[in-house]
Amino acid sequence: MNSFHIVADSCADLTPEYLSAVTDMTYIRMNYTLDGADNKAPLEPAEIAKLYAELRSGKVITTTQINMIEYFGIFEPFAKAGTPVLCLVFSSGLSGTFGAAVVARNMIMEKYPSAEIYVVDSLSASRGEGLLLHYIIQKRAEGMTAKDAAKWAEDNRKHLIHWFTVDDLMFLKRGGRVSATSAFLGTMIKIKPVLKVDDEGHLIPVEKVQGRRRAMHSIADRIKESGIDLENQTLFLGHGDCLEEAELLKERLLSVTGCKGVEIGYIGPIIGAHSGPGTLAVFCLGGNR
C-alpha cells in the first residue's frame, strides 16, 4: 500500500504500458465531443490514431474540462478512509479543470475536516504533465508524503520544460494562437513555429523556421540549452500521429543532448484537437522556462 493516492487527468498522456505498472492512482479520462457525441478520451494508440484521422479529414473535435462533481466523487471515498490524496491537474493556463478540482477539494474539507487532499496545478500539458506525474510517482515510491510531494511538484513545475512544433498552423489559428493570415501564409511557405509553455502554463510562440527538419533540430538544440543534468534524465517525447518523425527526433535528441533516454508516446485528443496531427513535443527538467 502506497503512502497516498494519486489522482491525475488523462491530459498527462501516459502510455497504457506505463499506466499498467502504476498502483494506487485514479487516472481520469477527459472528455471530448465529435459529431455531436460526447466521449471519453481513449488511451490506446490505435483509438487515438482514429481521432487524428478524423482531424485530417476536416472534422472538429471540441474538449471539455472535468467538473467539480466528478472530482468530489473521486475524492470522497479517500477522505472517508483517511487516505491522503495528491491530485495533479492540467495547466490552469489552458483549462478551468484546476478550478473545478479546488472547489471539490474545498467541499470535501468542509465535510471531512481531517481529510488530506492536495491539488496541484501542473502548469503543464500533455506529456509535460505526464513527466511531472512520473516524478511524483517516483517520489511516492521513495517514501515521500503527499504533503511533501505536492510541495516538490509546486517547487519544480516551472522547471518542467516544454518545446514543441506543429505541422499545420490552421489548428493553432482555431485556438487563437496565430492569426488567420499568419496561418495561411505560413502554411503556403512551409513555416513551422517552435513554441514553449511559459510560467503561467500558456503556449508561447518563440521562433519560426522554414521546414519540418529545421524545427525538429531547433527543438533538440533548445532542450540541450535549457535542460539540466540531461545525462541522468529520461526525456518524454509526444507525437500527434507521426511516429516515424518522432523516432527521428528521438535519435537527434540522443545525439545532441546525451540524455539517458527518450520515451515516446501519443499526444492524446485533448491537446491534439488543438495542436493537430504532426505535432512533436519534448519535455525535460531544466532551468527557467
Residue pairs with C-beta under 8 A, 6 or more apart in sequence:
1 24
2 23
2 24
2 140
2 141
3 84
3 140
3 143
3 144
3 145
3 146
4 24
4 83
4 84
4 85
4 86
4 116
4 140
4 145
4 146
4 149
5 24
5 25
5 26
5 78
5 83
5 84
5 85
5 86
6 22
6 24
6 25
6 26
6 85
6 86
6 87
6 88
6 133
6 136
6 137
6 140
7 25
7 26
7 28
7 71
7 74
7 75
7 85
7 86
7 87
7 88
8 25
8 26
8 27
8 28
8 87
8 88
8 89
8 129
8 133
9 27
9 28
9 30
9 66
9 88
9 89
9 90
9 97
9 129
10 27
10 28
10 29
10 30
10 41
10 43
10 268
10 270
11 30
11 90
11 95
11 125
11 126
11 129
11 268
11 270
11 271
12 27
12 88
12 90
12 126
12 127
12 129
12 130
12 133
13 126
13 127
13 129
13 130
13 238
13 265
13 266
13 267
13 268
13 271
14 27
14 127
14 130
14 133
14 134
14 265
15 45
15 263
15 265
15 266
16 43
16 44
16 45
18 134
18 265
19 25
19 27
19 43
22 137
25 137
26 74
28 66
28 70
28 74
29 40
29 41
29 42
29 43
30 40
30 41
30 63
30 64
30 65
30 66
30 90
30 97
30 270
31 38
31 39
31 40
31 41
31 63
31 64
31 65
31 66
32 38
32 39
32 41
32 51
32 61
32 62
32 63
32 64
32 269
32 270
32 273
33 39
33 61
33 62
33 63
33 64
34 51
34 54
34 59
34 61
35 59
38 64
41 268
41 269
41 270
42 48
42 51
42 268
42 269
43 268
45 266
48 241
48 266
48 268
48 269
48 272
49 241
49 266
51 61
51 269
51 272
51 273
52 240
52 241
52 272
52 277
53 241
54 61
55 61
55 171
55 272
55 273
55 276
55 277
56 277
60 174
60 273
61 269
61 272
61 273
62 273
63 269
63 270
63 273
63 274
65 95
65 96
65 97
65 100
66 97
66 100
66 101
67 100
68 100
68 101
68 103
68 104
68 107
69 104
71 87
71 100
71 101
71 103
71 104
71 105
72 104
72 107
72 108
75 85
75 87
75 104
75 105
75 108
75 115
75 117
76 108
76 111
76 112
78 84
78 85
78 115
78 117
79 85
79 108
79 111
79 112
79 115
79 117
80 112
82 114
82 115
84 116
84 117
84 118
84 145
84 146
84 147
85 116
85 117
85 118
85 146
86 118
86 120
86 136
86 146
86 149
86 150
86 153
87 101
87 105
87 117
87 118
87 119
87 120
88 120
88 122
88 129
88 132
88 133
88 136
88 153
89 97
89 98
89 101
89 119
89 120
89 121
89 122
90 97
90 98
90 122
90 124
90 125
90 129
90 270
91 98
91 121
91 122
91 123
91 124
91 125
91 129
91 197
91 201
92 98
92 99
92 121
92 123
92 201
93 123
93 197
93 198
93 200
93 201
93 202
94 125
94 201
94 202
94 203
98 119
98 121
101 119
102 119
105 117
105 119
108 115
108 117
109 115
109 117
116 146
116 147
118 146
118 147
118 149
118 150
120 150
120 153
120 154
120 157
121 157
121 201
122 128
122 129
122 132
122 133
122 153
122 157
122 160
122 201
123 157
123 158
123 160
123 197
123 199
123 200
123 201
124 131
124 132
124 157
124 160
124 162
124 197
124 201
124 283
125 162
125 197
125 201
125 271
126 238
126 267
126 268
126 271
126 281
126 283
127 236
127 237
127 238
127 265
127 267
127 281
127 283
128 160
128 161
128 162
128 197
128 236
128 281
128 283
130 236
130 265
130 283
131 160
131 236
131 283
131 284
131 285
132 153
132 156
132 157
132 160
134 236
135 152
135 153
135 156
135 285
136 149
136 152
136 153
139 148
139 149
139 152
140 149
144 152
156 285
158 199
158 288
158 289
159 228
159 285
159 286
159 287
159 288
159 289
160 283
160 284
160 285
160 286
161 196
161 223
161 226
161 227
161 283
161 284
161 285
161 286
161 289
162 196
162 197
162 281
162 282
162 283
162 289
163 194
163 195
163 196
163 219
163 222
163 223
163 226
163 281
163 282
163 283
164 194
164 195
164 196
164 219
164 238
164 275
164 279
164 280
164 281
164 282
165 192
165 193
165 194
165 195
165 212
165 215
165 216
165 218
165 219
165 279
165 280
165 281
166 172
166 192
166 193
166 195
166 240
166 275
166 276
166 278
166 279
167 192
167 212
167 240
167 242
167 276
167 277
167 278
167 279
168 187
168 276
168 277
168 278
169 178
169 182
169 183
169 186
169 187
169 191
169 193
170 183
170 187
170 276
171 274
171 275
171 276
172 178
172 183
172 193
172 274
172 275
172 276
173 179
173 180
173 182
173 183
174 274
175 274
177 195
177 203
177 205
178 186
178 193
178 205
185 191
186 193
186 208
189 210
190 210
190 211
190 212
191 208
191 209
191 210
192 208
192 209
192 210
192 211
192 212
192 214
192 215
193 205
193 206
193 207
193 208
193 215
194 205
194 206
194 207
194 208
194 209
194 215
194 218
194 219
194 222
195 203
195 204
195 205
195 206
196 203
196 204
196 206
196 222
196 289
197 203
197 204
197 289
198 204
198 289
199 288
199 289
207 218
209 215
209 218
212 245
215 280
216 245
216 248
216 249
216 252
216 280
217 252
219 249
219 280
219 282
220 249
220 252
220 253
220 256
220 257
220 282
221 256
223 230
223 235
223 253
223 256
223 257
223 282
223 284
223 286
224 230
224 256
224 257
226 284
226 286
226 287
226 289
227 233
227 235
227 257
227 259
227 284
227 285
227 286
228 285
228 286
228 287
229 285
230 257
230 258
230 259
230 260
230 284
231 258
231 259
231 260
232 260
233 259
233 260
233 284
233 285
234 259
234 260
234 261
234 262
234 263
235 253
235 257
235 259
235 261
235 262
235 263
235 282
235 283
235 284
236 262
236 263
236 265
236 282
236 283
236 284
237 246
237 249
237 250
237 253
237 262
237 263
237 264
237 265
237 280
237 281
237 282
237 283
238 246
238 264
238 265
238 266
238 267
238 279
238 280
238 281
238 282
238 283
239 245
239 246
239 264
239 265
239 266
239 267
239 279
239 280
239 281
240 266
240 267
240 272
240 275
240 276
240 277
240 278
240 279
240 280
241 266
241 272
241 277
241 278
242 277
242 278
242 279
242 280
243 264
245 278
245 280
246 264
246 280
247 264
249 280
249 282
250 262
250 264
253 259
253 262
253 282
254 261
254 262
259 284
262 282
266 272
267 275
267 279
267 281
271 279
272 279
